[in-house]
Amino acid sequence: MKIYLVGGAVRDRLLDYPVSERDWLVVGAAPETLLAQGYKPVGKDFPVFLHPETHDEYALARTERKTAPGYKGFSIDANPLVTLEEDLLRRDLTINAMAIGDDGVLIDPFHGQRDLQNRILRHVSPAFSEDPVRILRVARFAARYAHLGFTVADETRQLMRGMVQSGEADHLVPERVWAELNKALREATPAAFFQALKDCRALAVIFPEIDALFGVPQPPKYHPEIDTGEHSLMALTEAARLSTKPEVRLAALLHDLGKAVTAPDCWPSHHGHERKGLPILERFCQRLRVPKSVKTLCAHVMEYHTHCHRVFELRSDTLIGMLQAIGAFKADNHLQDFLLACEADARGRTGFEHVAYPQADYIKMAAQTALAVDTRQVLNADVQGPQIGEAIQRLRSQAVNTFKQYYQTQ
């Protein structure tokens, strides 16, 4: 029995990148061997075990044979005769197909180290095309390493494109798509995830709502980049600079989905796009099983981002209505995340990347002013039911109006 460090830990060690977890490969052993040494089995589809002390994952060397469409359509062979090179051959990218033995020597049969040095994401073998999840994984690695200069190899992009054309990408299940998307949103350059999918034509299949934005023009006066799809990726890039939260980044990306349904004879104007996008967002979130809290933030940013940008022009009661609608007066509100996503939208335009966004501080001060209102006079008055909320809203609106007048004189 021989044990090797494999996969991401080897790749990131060579990149001098933080290693978050370690995966180990066991060659020349049967499951009974590991069980006898106290390892605990966890793998459902193939033999994976947890070390009794470190709890690292140890997988038996295996080969795979395609038996049906989709990412689960494989027959697994994990017998003790499977070699290290046979196991590495089935992996997705050359940079993930390296191993280090207990002697510290790098084993690199498919030139992964060379591709690391050249900043190339390249598939190991034609077997790559048998698993549609690998389209998403390549895009996610693009999101992780784009800031280091990594690009997808031309032949790998062509292979991915062929998988899309053959319908292999149609077999991706929503849970796996959301899992990969959620990971990609946490990476250093999440916009590269969607760009990689667009380059291989998978974006139209996996995220058609986002793909539909490309080619839709916006007014050059406000959007020098013009294209709505490009603006959405720029907003995502700005969101990644402003926040590490995947929900903020997703909200910035999806805020303009409604522009895709604007009639072409109305271009480049998109009147009412804020509310037109809500049904599209609902379908997107329902299909991918997006968590409710994430969907709520995305919906609030979509519906009220224009209000946020134009807050200095809003009447006090309109501003209070917006704050009420997005739950800003609740203890567990997401006002800060809402403002960050809106700021990302404002900055996600050519030439506006470094322009200040004073609307955020103004809205936070207005919310604090409204919350400071003493509502006891309403609760003690002779009002009931909906009238209580209306009376409180009037008091808050009056307070914000006073704040607004003071703000304008400063």
C-alpha positions, 0 to 999 in steps of 0.5 A, spaced: 500 500 500 502 506 498 499 513 499 500 520 495 498 527 496 494 529 490 489 534 487 488 541 489 493 540 495 499 539 490 497 544 485 496 550 490 503 548 494 506 549 487 503 555 486 504 558 493 497 558 494 493 557 501 492 550 501 485 549 505 484 541 505 488 535 503 486 529 499 490 523 499 490 517 494 491 510 496 494 505 491 494 497 492 489 497 497 482 494 498 477 497 502 478 492 508 485 494 509 483 501 511 477 499 515 482 494 519 486 500 520 480 504 523 479 509 517 471 510 516 468 510 510 464 516 507 464 515 499 457 513 496 459 512 489 466 510 490 471 508 496 473 514 500 475 514 507 476 518 513 483 518 517 482 516 524 486 522 527 486 527 522 480 526 518 483 527 511 480 524 506 483 518 503 480 515 496 482 508 493 485 509 486 480 508 481 478 508 474 471 510 471 467 507 465 462 511 462 455 508 462 450 513 461 449 520 460 450 525 466 455 526 471 453 520 475 453 515 469 459 511 470 462 505 472 467 505 478 473 500 478 477 501 485 481 494 485 488 494 488 491 493 481 489 500 479 495 504 478 497 511 480 497 513 473 491 510 471 487 514 477 491 521 475 489 519 467 481 520 469 482 527 473 479 533 469 485 538 468 493 537 468 494 541 474 489 537 478 493 530 476 499 531 480 501 527 486 507 527 491 509 521 495 512 520 502 519 521 499 517 528 497 518 527 489 513 530 484 509 525 480 507 529 474 505 524 468 501 529 464 505 535 465 501 539 470 507 543 473 508 546 466 501 548 465 501 551 472 508 555 470 504 557 463 498 559 467 494 554 462 487 550 464 488 544 460 484 537 460 488 531 461 484 526 456 478 526 452 475 522 458 474 529 460 468 530 455 464 524 459 462 529 465 458 535 464 460 537 471 467 539 469 465 544 464 463 548 471 469 546 474 473 549 469 469 555 469 470 555 477 478 554 476 478 560 471 474 564 477 479 562 482 486 563 478 484 569 473 487 574 477 494 570 476 493 570 469 490 563 468 486 562 461 483 556 458 487 552 453 484 553 446 483 545 445 479 545 452 475 550 450 473 547 444 472 540 447 467 544 452 463 547 446 463 540 443 460 537 450 454 543 450 453 542 442 452 534 444 447 536 449 451 533 455 451 539 459 443 538 459 444 533 464 447 538 469 442 537 475 440 544 479 443 542 486 450 541 482 449 547 478 448 551 485 453 548 488 459 550 483 456 557 482 456 558 490 463 556 490 465 560 484 462 567 487 466 566 493 473 566 488 477 572 487 475 573 480 467 570 479 466 574 473 471 569 470 466 563 471 461 566 467 466 569 461 468 562 461 461 559 460 460 564 455 466 562 451 464 555 450 457 557 449 455 553 456 452 560 459 446 559 454 444 552 457 446 553 464 444 560 466 440 562 460 437 568 464 444 571 464 446 569 457 440 573 454 443 580 457 449 580 452 447 584 446 442 588 449 444 595 449 443 601 454 444 608 454 451 610 452 450 616 457 449 612 463 453 606 460 459 607 456 460 600 456 453 599 452 452 592 453 448 589 459 451 583 459 458 586 460 455 591 465 452 585 469 459 582 469 463 589 471 458 589 477 459 583 479 467 584 479 466 591 483 461 587 488 467 582 489 472 588 491 466 591 495 464 584 499 466 577 500 459 575 501 456 570 495 449 573 496 452 580 495 456 578 488 450 574 486 445 580 487 449 585 483 450 580 477 442 579 477 440 586 478 438 587 471 435 581 468 429 585 466 433 588 461 433 582 457 425 582 456 425 590 453 422 590 446 428 592 441 424 598 439 425 601 446 432 600 446 436 603 449 431 605 454 429 600 459 423 603 463 420 598 468 426 593 468 426 593 475 420 590 476 420 586 469 426 582 472 422 579 478 419 573 475 425 572 471 429 572 478 423 567 481 424 562 475 432 562 476 432 561 484 426 556 483 430 552 478 437 552 482 434 551 489 437 558 491 436 559 499 430 564 500 435 569 504 439 570 498 433 570 493 430 576 498 436 580 497 437 579 490 429 581 489 430 587 493 436 589 489 433 588 483 427 592 485 430 598 488 437 599 485 434 605 481 431 608 487 438 607 491 441 611 485 436 616 485 435 617 493 437 624 493 431 626 488 426 621 492 421 624 497 421 622 504 415 618 504 418 614 498 425 613 501 421 610 507 417 606 503 423 603 500 427 602 507 420 599 509 420 594 503 427 591 504 426 590 511 431 596 513 428 597 520 428 589 522 434 587 527 436 582 522 436 587 516 441 586 510 441 594 508 449 594 508 449 588 503 443 591 499 447 598 499 454 594 497 450 591 491 447 597 489 454 601 489 457 595 485 452 596 480 453 604 480 461 602 479 460 597 474 460 601 468 466 604 464 469 610 467 465 609 474 469 604 477 473 609 482 467 614 483 464 615 490 457 613 492 455 617 497 448 615 496 450 609 501 452 613 507 446 618 506 441 612 506 444 609 512 443 616 516 436 616 513 435 609 516 438 611 523 434 617 523 427 613 522 429 608 527 430 613 532 423 616 532 419 615 538 413 611 536 410 610 543 406 616 542 403 612 536 402 606 540 399 610 546 394 613 541 387 611 539 389 607 533 389 600 531 391 595 526 394 597 519 393 605 522 399 603 527 404 602 521 401 608 517 402 612 523 409 610 524 411 611 517 408 618 517 413 620 523 419 616 520 417 620 514 417 627 517 424 625 521 427 623 514 424 630 511 427 634 517 434 630 516 434 631 508 433 639 509 439 639 514 443 634 509 442 639 503 444 645 507 451 642 509 
